[in-house]
Amino acid sequence: MHFALGWAGVILLLTLMPGPKITGLPEDLTSIFCLICGERGGADGILNVLLFFPLGFAMMAATGNARVVALSAALSILIEVLQGVIPGRYPALGDVVYNTVGGAAGIGCAVIAKQLLWPSRRLAGALTVGAGAASAGLFFVAAVLLAPSFPDTVYYGQWTADLHYMEAYEGEVLEASLGSMFLGSARTSNPELAVELLRSGAALNATAVAGPAPPALAPIVSIFDGSQTEIVVLGADATDLVLRIRYRANDFRLDRPDLRVRHAFAATRPGDTINLRAENTAEGYSLWLDEHRYTPLRHTPGEGWSLLLHPEHTAPWLDATLNLAWVAGPLILAGWWAPGLAWAMGALSLAVSGMAIAAAVGPLTDMVAVEFLAAFGAVMLGVVLRRSFVRTDDRATAGSPSPTIGEYAHVKPEGVEARS
């Protein structure tokens, strides 16, 4: 119960702190009855499920009573009521629904926790294959969602736009173009051509007078549509050069990771004339700052986490750590469940195949060696942890020989009944 109370405190801390500037459209946020609210409502829904999952699991483990799901719902309702008076927060029925679903899912997993931790050989094989397939599926879905998506609509060019959810760039744009088309700070003169140019990867060019380094992302030149939906943003974030484009993920209201060149503006001073260029090539996006070209800029299969929550300001090491954790998570379970080494390698093969397919089908996705190594290491870590746990139990239960890798799935810790 101590963990459940502690996690409830974590939930209150995360949900009752004043929020950042609202990034959704105002009309999306006015009704408390919306189920998917704002431009990243899909990501928020998934995060709410994940946030309440540990609470449901811990409460069920502590009480053994599935009716504690009502406590998850009650806590969620309390949070939504309090969010109505907290700056930057807004109540929504959808949050209550997702929080309750997360708590219920945690309760369900707690009910079958022993079967999941010590499955029969048949179930262990199915779980191992399922974990490998789930990993491959996550990589493939991320690659599909991290592909450009430019809808047929009317586009508007913007020079140093002053938007309600991004910083305003204090420099000055002198001229801009999209491929062969002049891009002014106004509605595009030929909407059909603008869509065609974006889809074909035409270069976005801008000449500007540099301003001071902004504290957060500030658009230098950008393209939005008539409903204020972000299509392309080329801008600065401190000394970073940032390109943000509309992905398929945005069609499902997920978050929007960016393509970033860190410290590209480090040598740029306010008042300097700069030339910027962004172009989609066969290798990925290329960015230019004056004569410096940065290419290719692509995502990796491990960046699937960024579709749920992508902070603008994270250290490179943290991004890399989260990528590896996204790759490793399901595969540690695959190694733990594997009835034998061959099963573990089969799950790894599924995951690596998913990486390769993701790199093949995702125009902005590329497989990298470190994520392959993370997948291999995660599977082997799961195998070692399971085998080590069994050996520890063997020593405690009096001198029976240690199991082989092919046998360890049948060994249960003392007090847990074996299942056929």
Sequence and secondary structure as in RCSB ss.txt:
>XXXX:A:sequence
MHFALGWAGVILLLTLMPGPKITGLPEDLTSIFCLICGERGGADGILNVLLFFPLGFAMMAATGNARVVALSAAL
SILIEVLQGVIPGRYPALGDVVYNTVGGAAGIGCAVIAKQLLWPSRRLAGALTVGAGAASAGLFFVAAVLLAPSF
PDTVYYGQWTADLHYMEAYEGEVLEASLGSMFLGSARTSNPELAVELLRSGAALNATAVAGPAPPALAPIVSIFD
GSQTEIVVLGADATDLVLRIRYRANDFRLDRPDLRVRHAFAATRPGDTINLRAENTAEGYSLWLDEHRYTPLRHT
PGEGWSLLLHPEHTAPWLDATLNLAWVAGPLILAGWWAPGLAWAMGALSLAVSGMAIAAAVGPLTDMVAVEFLAA
FGAVMLGVVLRRSFVRTDDRATAGSPSPTIGEYAHVKPEGVEARS
>XXXX:A:secstr
 HHHHHHHHHHHHHHHS   S  S GGGSS TT SS STTHHHHHHHHHHHHHHHHHHHHHHH  GGGHHHHHHH
HHHHHHHHTTSTT    HHHHHHHHHHHHHHHHHHHTHHHHHS  HHHHHHHHHHHHHHHHHHHHHHHHHTSB  
 SS EEEEES   SSS    SEEEEEEETTEE  SSB S HHHHHHHHHTT  EEEEEE     SS EEEEEEEE
TT  EEEEEEEETTEEEEEE BGGGGGT     EEETTTTTT  TT EEEEEEEEETTEEEEEETTEEEEEE B 
GGGGGGGT   SS  HHHHHHHHHHHHHHHHHHHHHH SSHHHHHHHHHHHHHHHHHHHHH TTB   HHHHHHH
HHHHHHHHHHHHHHHHHHHHHT S     TTTGGG   TT     
